[in-house]
Amino acid sequence: MPEMIEGPQPSKFFAEFLVEVFGASLFASPPELDRAHRALTAKPKPGERPRSVIIRFHKFQTKDLVIREARKQRGKLQYRGTQIFINEDYSPEVLEMRAEYRVVMKELYTLGMRPSLHYPSKLFITTSDGKKKQLPSVQEAREFLKAHRRETMEAT
């Protein structure tokens, strides 16, 4: 979204923005926000990507609702013709822990499984046959993949 689109009252603007993006079926009225502001980085030059917006919801249930709905509509969310992305804001430590799973998760997706990371970094997998499994460490996830590859090779 362009810089300064939010005007002098960013909390009010982004509360109304959420209603417009997700529709009145999700929000009968604008949700209560404690704060909304742009990321505290240098203002971009013309033509550069605008800064991210950080929103603090008054109720965590509202935040969870927005995040769940954003995940369901990933890649389809738009605001007045512009594609938008909504993500949770994690601390650098949590981001680092979650990044360790990227390679493993990519391979799980290619094998037809549905991995998901729960906060802060616990991997849950739904296998192609619908079974659910929790892998609390990256090492256990790698071992699970090795075992799965062995089973697949033995079956062929």
Backbone as a printed PyTorch tensor [residue, N CA C, xyz], in Angstrom:
tensor([[[  0.8460,  -1.1720,   0.0000],
         [  0.0000,   0.0000,   0.0000],
         [  0.8930,   1.2370,   0.0000]],

        [[  0.4910,   2.2200,  -0.7330],
         [  1.3220,   3.4270,  -0.8110],
         [  1.5360,   4.0630,   0.5650]],

        [[  2.6930,   4.6750,   0.7040],
         [  3.0020,   5.3980,   1.9360],
         [  1.9670,   6.5100,   2.1280]],

        [[  1.6380,   6.7860,   3.3610],
         [  0.7630,   7.8850,   3.7680],
         [ -0.7090,   7.6980,   3.3650]],

        [[ -1.0780,   6.5360,   2.8340],
         [ -2.4850,   6.2990,   2.4800],
         [ -3.3500,   6.3280,   3.7370]],

        [[ -2.7460,   5.9980,   4.8800],
         [ -3.4960,   5.9040,   6.1340],
         [ -3.8510,   7.2530,   6.7410]],

        [[ -3.2180,   8.3080,   6.2790],
         [ -3.5390,   9.6410,   6.7770],
         [ -3.1320,   9.8500,   8.2260]],

        [[ -3.7460,  10.8380,   8.8960],
         [ -3.3280,  11.1900,  10.2620],
         [ -3.8260,  10.2390,  11.3500]],

        [[ -4.7620,   9.3380,  11.0190],
         [ -5.3070,   8.4050,  12.0090],
         [ -5.1310,   6.9620,  11.5230]],

        [[ -3.9250,   6.4310,  11.6120],
         [ -3.6790,   5.0930,  11.0700],
         [ -4.5100,   3.9920,  11.7320]],

        [[ -4.7470,   4.0750,  13.0280],
         [ -5.5390,   3.0290,  13.6900],
         [ -6.9480,   2.9720,  13.1200]],

        [[ -7.5590,   4.1170,  12.9350],
         [ -8.9070,   4.1730,  12.3690],
         [ -8.9020,   3.6760,  10.9230]],

        [[ -7.9120,   4.1270,  10.1420],
         [ -7.8280,   3.7160,   8.7430],
         [ -7.6970,   2.1990,   8.6230]],

        [[ -6.7790,   1.5840,   9.3980],
         [ -6.5390,   0.1550,   9.2510],
         [ -7.6730,  -0.6920,   9.8230]],

        [[ -8.4150,  -0.1800,  10.7860],
         [ -9.6000,  -0.8910,  11.2590],
         [-10.6330,  -0.9760,  10.1300]],

        [[-10.8330,   0.1310,   9.4250],
         [-11.7620,   0.1490,   8.2870],
         [-11.2040,  -0.6530,   7.1120]],

        [[ -9.9080,  -0.6140,   6.9350],
         [ -9.2160,  -1.3820,   5.9020],
         [ -9.5000,  -2.8780,   6.0740]],

        [[ -9.4240,  -3.3800,   7.3150],
         [ -9.6680,  -4.8020,   7.5750],
         [-11.0930,  -5.2000,   7.2060]],

        [[-12.0530,  -4.3230,   7.4770],
         [-13.4410,  -4.5970,   7.0970],
         [-13.5560,  -4.6690,   5.5770]],

        [[-12.9010,  -3.7490,   4.8760],
         [-12.9670,  -3.7330,   3.4070],
         [-12.2800,  -4.9600,   2.8040]],

        [[-11.1430,  -5.3570,   3.3560],
         [-10.3930,  -6.4950,   2.8100],
         [-11.1080,  -7.8160,   3.0700]],

        [[-11.5830,  -8.0240,   4.2960],
         [-12.1770,  -9.3070,   4.6630],
         [-13.6920,  -9.3490,   4.5430]],

        [[-14.3130,  -8.2100,   4.4010],
         [-15.7520,  -8.1740,   4.2180],
         [-16.5190,  -8.0920,   5.5210]],

        [[-17.7500,  -7.6650,   5.3870],
         [-18.6180,  -7.4900,   6.5500],
         [-18.9960,  -8.8280,   7.1820]],

        [[-18.8270,  -9.9370,   6.4430],
         [-19.1530, -11.2400,   7.0250],
         [-18.1730, -11.6120,   8.1410]],

        [[-16.9380, -11.1230,   8.0640],
         [-15.9570, -11.3910,   9.1080],
         [-16.0280, -10.3360,  10.2080]],

        [[-16.2250,  -9.0820,   9.8060],
         [-16.3010,  -7.9740,  10.7580],
         [-17.5750,  -7.1800,  10.5210]],

        [[-18.4970,  -7.2430,  11.4740],
         [-19.7240,  -6.4530,  11.3670],
         [-19.4110,  -4.9700,  11.5370]],

        [[-18.3660,  -4.6760,  12.3050],
         [-17.9160,  -3.2960,  12.5040],
         [-16.3910,  -3.3160,  12.5580]],

        [[-15.7440,  -2.1770,  12.3780],
         [-14.2820,  -2.1580,  12.4200],
         [-13.7600,  -2.6760,  13.7590]],

        [[-12.7440,  -3.5540,  13.7310],
         [-12.2040,  -4.0910,  14.9790],
         [-11.4510,  -3.0150,  15.7610]],

        [[-11.3590,  -3.2200,  17.0660],
         [-10.6500,  -2.2630,  17.9190],
         [ -9.1480,  -2.5220,  17.8330]],

        [[ -8.4040,  -1.4910,  17.4680],
         [ -6.9480,  -1.5790,  17.3660],
         [ -6.3250,  -0.6600,  18.4120]],

        [[ -5.2860,  -1.1340,  19.0680],
         [ -4.5760,  -0.2910,  20.0350],
         [ -3.6630,   0.6840,  19.3080]],

        [[ -2.9950,   0.1850,  18.2530],
         [ -2.0360,   0.9970,  17.5100],
         [ -1.9100,   0.4710,  16.0990]],

        [[ -1.4880,   1.3540,  15.2120],
         [ -1.1190,   0.9650,  13.8460],
         [ -0.0950,   1.9780,  13.3670]],

        [[  0.9850,   1.4820,  12.8080],
         [  2.0250,   2.3890,  12.3040],
         [  2.8780,   1.6630,  11.2720]],

        [[  3.6480,   2.4240,  10.5220],
         [  4.5790,   1.8550,   9.5530],
         [  5.8130,   1.3460,  10.3040]],

        [[  6.5070,   0.4070,   9.6910],
         [  7.7520,  -0.1050,  10.2670],
         [  8.7280,   1.0530,  10.4590]],

        [[  9.4960,   0.9600,  11.5180],
         [ 10.3960,   2.0560,  11.8690],
         [ 11.7140,   1.9520,  11.0880]],

        [[ 11.6000,   2.1230,   9.8040],
         [ 12.7710,   2.1530,   8.9220],
         [ 12.7120,   3.4470,   8.1220]],

        [[ 13.7310,   3.6970,   7.3450],
         [ 13.7620,   4.9180,   6.5350],
         [ 12.5980,   4.9230,   5.5460]],

        [[ 12.0250,   6.0850,   5.3550],
         [ 10.9350,   6.2390,   4.4100],
         [ 11.4610,   5.9330,   2.9970]],

        [[ 10.7760,   5.0880,   2.2480],
         [ 11.2870,   4.7100,   0.9250],
         [ 11.2240,   5.8640,  -0.0810]],

        [[ 12.1170,   5.7930,  -1.0400],
         [ 12.1340,   6.7750,  -2.1240],
         [ 11.0370,   6.4080,  -3.1180]],

        [[ 10.6100,   7.3650,  -3.9550],
         [  9.5900,   7.0480,  -4.9580],
         [ 10.0000,   5.8410,  -5.8070]],

        [[  9.0590,   4.9300,  -6.0070],
         [  9.3190,   3.7260,  -6.7800],
         [  9.7970,   2.5460,  -5.9580]],

        [[ 10.2250,   2.7840,  -4.7210],
         [ 10.6500,   1.6990,  -3.8500],
         [  9.4350,   1.1000,  -3.1330]],

        [[  9.6130,  -0.0970,  -2.6260],
         [  8.5450,  -0.7970,  -1.9150],
         [  8.1890,  -0.0360,  -0.6310]],

        [[  6.9000,   0.1580,  -0.3640],
         [  6.4970,   0.8520,   0.8680],
         [  6.8360,   0.0310,   2.1110]],

        [[  6.9400,   0.7090,   3.2430],
         [  7.2210,   0.0310,   4.5030],
         [  6.0260,  -0.8170,   4.9370]],

        [[  6.3250,  -1.8470,   5.6880],
         [  5.2640,  -2.6920,   6.2390],
         [  4.4680,  -1.9090,   7.2680]],

        [[  3.2590,  -2.3740,   7.5120],
         [  2.4010,  -1.7820,   8.5330],
         [  2.3480,  -2.7470,   9.7090]],

        [[  2.4710,  -2.2310,  10.9020],
         [  2.3970,  -3.0470,  12.1110],
         [  1.1280,  -2.6420,  12.8530]],

        [[  0.3030,  -3.6320,  13.1460],
         [ -0.9780,  -3.3870,  13.8170],
         [ -0.9840,  -4.1460,  15.1380]],

        [[ -1.3750,  -3.4630,  16.1880],
         [ -1.5750,  -4.1190,  17.4850],
         [ -3.0810,  -4.1620,  17.7390]],

        [[ -3.6050,  -5.3810,  17.7780],
         [ -5.0290,  -5.5760,  18.0140],
         [ -5.3200,  -5.4770,  19.5100]],

        [[ -6.4850,  -4.9570,  19.8430],
         [ -6.8750,  -4.8450,  21.2410],
         [ -7.1340,  -6.2360,  21.8300]],

        [[ -7.7250,  -7.1300,  21.0330],
         [ -8.0380,  -8.4850,  21.4930],
         [ -7.2620,  -9.4900,  20.6550]],

        [[ -6.5890, -10.4240,  21.3260],
         [ -5.8120, -11.4110,  20.5930],
         [ -6.7090, -12.3130,  19.7500]],

        [[ -7.9780, -12.4840,  20.1620],
         [ -8.8990, -13.3040,  19.3820],
         [ -9.1180, -12.6920,  17.9920]],

        [[ -9.1670, -11.3680,  17.9350],
         [ -9.3350, -10.6780,  16.6540],
         [ -8.0950, -10.8840,  15.7970]],

        [[ -6.9160, -10.7770,  16.4000],
         [ -5.6730, -11.0130,  15.6700],
         [ -5.6540, -12.4330,  15.1140]],

        [[ -6.0040, -13.4110,  15.9410],
         [ -6.0250, -14.8040,  15.4930],
         [ -6.9990, -15.0010,  14.3420]],

        [[ -8.1550, -14.3590,  14.4170],
         [ -9.1450, -14.4460,  13.3480],
         [ -8.5830, -13.8940,  12.0350]],

        [[ -7.9320, -12.7380,  12.1130],
         [ -7.3440, -12.1160,  10.9110],
         [ -6.2510, -13.0120,  10.3340]],

        [[ -5.3810, -13.5370,  11.1760],
         [ -4.2890, -14.3970,  10.7010],
         [ -4.8440, -15.6690,  10.0660]],

        [[ -5.8250, -16.2930,  10.6980],
         [ -6.4320, -17.5150,  10.1300],
         [ -7.0450, -17.2410,   8.7660]],

        [[ -7.7920, -16.1550,   8.6750],
         [ -8.4510, -15.8100,   7.4130],
         [ -7.4180, -15.4450,   6.3490]],

        [[ -6.3600, -14.7500,   6.7310],
         [ -5.3040, -14.3860,   5.7810],
         [ -4.6140, -15.6380,   5.2370]],

        [[ -4.4220, -16.6400,   6.0850],
         [ -3.8130, -17.8990,   5.6280],
         [ -4.7300, -18.6130,   4.6380]],

        [[ -6.0290, -18.6200,   4.9170],
         [ -6.9820, -19.2640,   4.0120],
         [ -6.9640, -18.6120,   2.6370]],

        [[ -6.7960, -17.2870,   2.6190],
         [ -6.8650, -16.5320,   1.3700],
         [ -5.4820, -16.1420,   0.8400]],

        [[ -4.4420, -16.8010,   1.3110],
         [ -3.0630, -16.4600,   0.9360],
         [ -2.9310, -16.3220,  -0.5830]],

        [[ -2.3780, -15.1960,  -0.9930],
         [ -2.1730, -14.9270,  -2.4120],
         [ -3.3830, -14.3220,  -3.1030]],

        [[ -4.5220, -14.2420,  -2.4120],
         [ -5.7510, -13.7170,  -3.0140],
         [ -6.2140, -12.4180,  -2.3750]],

        [[ -5.5590, -12.0040,  -1.2910],
         [ -5.9890, -10.7920,  -0.5940],
         [ -5.6160,  -9.5500,  -1.3990]],

        [[ -6.6000,  -8.6730,  -1.5570],
         [ -6.3580,  -7.4330,  -2.2830],
         [ -7.0390,  -6.2710,  -1.5960]],

        [[ -6.4190,  -5.1120,  -1.7700],
         [ -7.0100,  -3.8670,  -1.3010],
         [ -7.0220,  -2.9140,  -2.4790]],

        [[ -8.2000,  -2.6550,  -2.9820],
         [ -8.3930,  -1.7450,  -4.1140],
         [ -7.4660,  -2.0610,  -5.2820]],

        [[ -7.4340,  -3.3550,  -5.6270],
         [ -6.6630,  -3.7980,  -6.7870],
         [ -5.2040,  -4.1040,  -6.5280]],

        [[ -4.7190,  -3.8840,  -5.3260],
         [ -3.3160,  -4.1570,  -4.9970],
         [ -3.2450,  -5.3760,  -4.0920]],

        [[ -2.4020,  -6.3390,  -4.4570],
         [ -2.2470,  -7.5330,  -3.6350],
         [ -1.5720,  -7.1560,  -2.3180]],

        [[ -2.0880,  -7.7290,  -1.2280],
         [ -1.5140,  -7.4700,   0.0940],
         [ -1.1970,  -8.7960,   0.7760]],

        [[ -0.3010,  -8.7230,   1.7510],
         [  0.0900,  -9.8900,   2.5260],
         [ -0.0320,  -9.5460,   3.9980]],

        [[ -0.5730, -10.4720,   4.7640],
         [ -0.7200, -10.2730,   6.2020],
         [  0.0130, -11.4070,   6.8990]],

        [[  0.9570, -11.0390,   7.7610],
         [  1.7740, -12.0090,   8.4860],
         [  1.8460, -11.6250,   9.9480]],

        [[  2.1570, -12.6280,  10.7700],
         [  2.4040, -12.3390,  12.1760],
         [  3.7930, -11.7420,  12.3130]],

        [[  3.9640, -10.8800,  13.2710],
         [  5.2500, -10.2400,  13.5260],
         [  5.9370, -10.9890,  14.6590]],

        [[  6.9670, -11.7680,  14.3140],
         [  7.6920, -12.5340,  15.3160],
         [  9.0010, -11.8380,  15.6870]],

        [[  9.5020, -12.1460,  16.8550],
         [ 10.8020, -11.6140,  17.2880],
         [ 11.8990, -12.2430,  16.4250]],

        [[ 13.0660, -11.6110,  16.3440],
         [ 14.1660, -12.1890,  15.5660],
         [ 14.5410, -13.6030,  16.0190]],

        [[ 14.4560, -13.8640,  17.3110],
         [ 14.7920, -15.1900,  17.8320],
         [ 13.8200, -16.2500,  17.3120]],

        [[ 12.5330, -15.9320,  17.3290],
         [ 11.5300, -16.8790,  16.8480],
         [ 11.6770, -17.0670,  15.3390]],

        [[ 11.9230, -15.9980,  14.6020],
         [ 12.1290, -16.1080,  13.1560],
         [ 13.3090, -17.0180,  12.8390]],

        [[ 14.3630, -16.8990,  13.6160],
         [ 15.5400, -17.7460,  13.4040],
         [ 15.2030, -19.2150,  13.6490]],

        [[ 14.4680, -19.5030,  14.7210],
         [ 14.0710, -20.8860,  15.0090],
         [ 13.1990, -21.4440,  13.8920]],

        [[ 12.2550, -20.6470,  13.3990],
         [ 11.3440, -21.0980,  12.3590],
         [ 12.0580, -21.2910,  11.0180]],

        [[ 13.0810, -20.4690,  10.7590],
         [ 13.8190, -20.5600,   9.4970],
         [ 14.5270, -21.9030,   9.3530]],

        [[ 14.9020, -22.5100,  10.4550],
         [ 15.5830, -23.8040,  10.4120],
         [ 14.7180, -24.8880,   9.7750]],

        [[ 13.4180, -24.7100,   9.7650],
         [ 12.5030, -25.7110,   9.2260],
         [ 12.2200, -25.5470,   7.7270]],

        [[ 12.6700, -24.4630,   7.1120],
         [ 12.2910, -24.1740,   5.7170],
         [ 12.5590, -25.3110,   4.7550]],

        [[ 13.7750, -25.8440,   4.7650],
         [ 14.1500, -26.9020,   3.8250],
         [ 13.3040, -28.1500,   4.0680]],

        [[ 13.1530, -28.5130,   5.3250],
         [ 12.3740, -29.6970,   5.6790],
         [ 10.9180, -29.5270,   5.2370]],

        [[ 10.3470, -28.3400,   5.5040],
         [  8.9420, -28.1120,   5.1400],
         [  8.7510, -28.1640,   3.6270]],

        [[  9.6920, -27.6150,   2.8890],
         [  9.5980, -27.6400,   1.4290],
         [  9.5500, -29.0770,   0.9180]],

        [[ 10.4050, -29.9210,   1.4620],
         [ 10.4200, -31.3210,   1.0440],
         [  9.1330, -32.0370,   1.4530]],

        [[  8.6250, -31.7400,   2.6460],
         [  7.3640, -32.3550,   3.0820],
         [  6.2250, -31.9880,   2.1390]],

        [[  6.1740, -30.7070,   1.7080],
         [  5.1500, -30.2920,   0.7440],
         [  5.2660, -31.0850,  -0.5440]],

        [[  6.4980, -31.2650,  -1.0360],
         [  6.6770, -31.9860,  -2.3020],
         [  6.2830, -33.4530,  -2.1810]],

        [[  6.3140, -33.9950,  -0.9650],
         [  5.9070, -35.3800,  -0.7470],
         [  4.3990, -35.5210,  -0.5280]],

        [[  3.6690, -34.4080,  -0.6320],
         [  2.2160, -34.4560,  -0.4850],
         [  1.7260, -34.3610,   0.9430]],

        [[  2.6200, -33.9830,   1.8480],
         [  2.2150, -33.8160,   3.2510],
         [  1.8970, -32.3530,   3.5000]],

        [[  1.2020, -32.1030,   4.6070],
         [  0.8510, -30.7240,   4.9620],
         [  1.5200, -30.3560,   6.2800]],

        [[  2.6970, -29.7450,   6.1890],
         [  3.3550, -29.3160,   7.4210],
         [  2.8460, -27.9530,   7.8740]],

        [[  2.8800, -27.7260,   9.1780],
         [  2.5620, -26.4040,   9.7110],
         [  3.4020, -26.1760,  10.9630]],

        [[  3.8430, -24.9390,  11.1230],
         [  4.6340, -24.5780,  12.2940],
         [  3.7320, -23.8780,  13.3000]],

        [[  3.7170, -24.4020,  14.4950],
         [  2.9730, -23.7690,  15.5750],
         [  3.9620, -22.9830,  16.4210]],

        [[  3.4720, -21.9440,  17.0410],
         [  4.3330, -21.0480,  17.8060],
         [  4.9900, -21.7710,  18.9590]],

        [[  6.2540, -21.5400,  19.2560],
         [  7.1760, -20.7240,  18.4750],
         [  7.7460, -21.4650,  17.2730]],

        [[  8.0630, -22.7660,  17.4340],
         [  8.5770, -23.5040,  16.2760],
         [  8.4080, -25.0040,  16.4840]],

        [[  7.1770, -25.4330,  16.5470],
         [  6.8640, -26.8590,  16.6510],
         [  6.2330, -27.2900,  15.3410]],

        [[  6.7950, -28.3090,  14.7350],
         [  6.3280, -28.7750,  13.4390],
         [  5.2530, -29.8370,  13.6150]],

        [[  4.1390, -29.6270,  12.9670],
         [  3.0610, -30.6060,  12.9150],
         [  2.8830, -31.0020,  11.4590]],

        [[  2.6650, -32.2940,  11.2290],
         [  2.5170, -32.7950,   9.8650],
         [  1.2250, -33.5770,   9.7690]],

        [[  0.5030, -33.3330,   8.6870],
         [ -0.6030, -34.1970,   8.3160],
         [ -0.1260, -34.9420,   7.0840]],

        [[  0.0330, -36.2570,   7.2080],
         [  0.5560, -37.0530,   6.1030],
         [ -0.4980, -37.2260,   5.0250]],

        [[ -0.0810, -37.7520,   3.8800],
         [ -1.0050, -37.9050,   2.7510],
         [ -2.1510, -38.8620,   3.0660]],

        [[ -1.9740, -39.7570,   4.0550],
         [ -3.0660, -40.6630,   4.4390],
         [ -3.8900, -40.1200,   5.6150]],

        [[ -3.6460, -38.8420,   5.9970],
         [ -4.4530, -38.1770,   7.0150],
         [ -3.9630, -38.3170,   8.4470]],

        [[ -2.8740, -39.0580,   8.6500],
         [ -2.3400, -39.2010,  10.0080],
         [ -1.6360, -37.9170,  10.4170]],

        [[ -1.6940, -37.6140,  11.7170],
         [ -1.0670, -36.4010,  12.2410],
         [  0.1220, -36.7840,  13.1050]],

        [[  1.1750, -35.9670,  12.9940],
         [  2.3990, -36.2440,  13.7330],
         [  3.0270, -34.9360,  14.1590]],

        [[  3.5850, -34.9140,  15.3790],
         [  4.2910, -33.7410,  15.8730],
         [  5.7800, -34.0570,  15.9190]],

        [[  6.6000, -33.1400,  15.3740],
         [  8.0510, -33.2860,  15.3920],
         [  8.6270, -32.0490,  16.0720]],

        [[  9.0310, -32.1710,  17.3430],
         [  9.4250, -30.9990,  18.1270],
         [ 10.7930, -30.3980,  17.8050]],

        [[ 11.5830, -31.0410,  16.9300],
         [ 12.8870, -30.4710,  16.5820],
         [ 13.1790, -30.6730,  15.1030]],

        [[ 14.0880, -29.8640,  14.5740],
         [ 14.4860, -29.9840,  13.1730],
         [ 15.1460, -31.3390,  12.9490]],

        [[ 15.9490, -31.7800,  13.9100],
         [ 16.6280, -33.0660,  13.7800],
         [ 15.6160, -34.2050,  13.6450]],

        [[ 14.5660, -34.1850,  14.4700],
         [ 13.5420, -35.2270,  14.3740],
         [ 12.8170, -35.1590,  13.0410]],

        [[ 12.6120, -33.9550,  12.5200],
         [ 11.9700, -33.8040,  11.2140],
         [ 12.8450, -34.3960,  10.1160]],

        [[ 14.1550, -34.1610,  10.1880],
         [ 15.0770, -34.7400,   9.1970],
         [ 15.0670, -36.2660,   9.2750]],

        [[ 15.0660, -36.7940,  10.4910],
         [ 15.0180, -38.2490,  10.6690],
         [ 13.7120, -38.8270,  10.1190]],

        [[ 12.6170, -38.1170,  10.3420],
         [ 11.3260, -38.5430,   9.7970],
         [ 11.3960, -38.6090,   8.2700]],

        [[ 12.0010, -37.6050,   7.6440],
         [ 12.1420, -37.5990,   6.1840],
         [ 13.0080, -38.7540,   5.7000]],

        [[ 14.1210, -39.0200,   6.3850],
         [ 14.9890, -40.1440,   6.0000],
         [ 14.2260, -41.4540,   6.0650]],

        [[ 13.4910, -41.6560,   7.1490],
         [ 12.7090, -42.8890,   7.3150],
         [ 11.6440, -42.9890,   6.2350]],

        [[ 11.0180, -41.8810,   5.9130],
         [  9.9840, -41.8780,   4.8830],
         [ 10.5850, -42.2380,   3.5180]],

        [[ 11.7710, -41.6780,   3.2220],
         [ 12.4520, -42.0020,   1.9530],
         [ 12.7960, -43.4860,   1.8820]],

        [[ 13.3120, -44.0490,   3.0120],
         [ 13.6430, -45.4800,   3.0430],
         [ 12.4040, -46.3190,   2.7740]],

        [[ 11.2940, -45.9920,   3.4570],
         [ 10.0490, -46.7350,   3.2710],
         [  9.5820, -46.6760,   1.8210]],

        [[  9.6890, -45.4880,   1.2270],
         [  9.2560, -45.3130,  -0.1510],
         [ 10.1230, -46.1270,  -1.1010]],

        [[ 11.4480, -46.1540,  -0.8590],
         [ 12.3640, -46.9190,  -1.7180],
         [ 12.1190, -48.4160,  -1.5750]],

        [[ 11.8420, -48.8700,  -0.3490],
         [ 11.5890, -50.2870,  -0.1200],
         [ 10.2880, -50.7420,  -0.7500]],

        [[  9.3140, -49.8310,  -0.8180],
         [  8.0040, -50.1660,  -1.3830],
         [  8.0660, -50.2760,  -2.9000]],

        [[  9.0700, -49.6420,  -3.5230],
         [  9.1530, -49.6870,  -4.9950],
         [ 10.0400, -50.7650,  -5.5040]]])
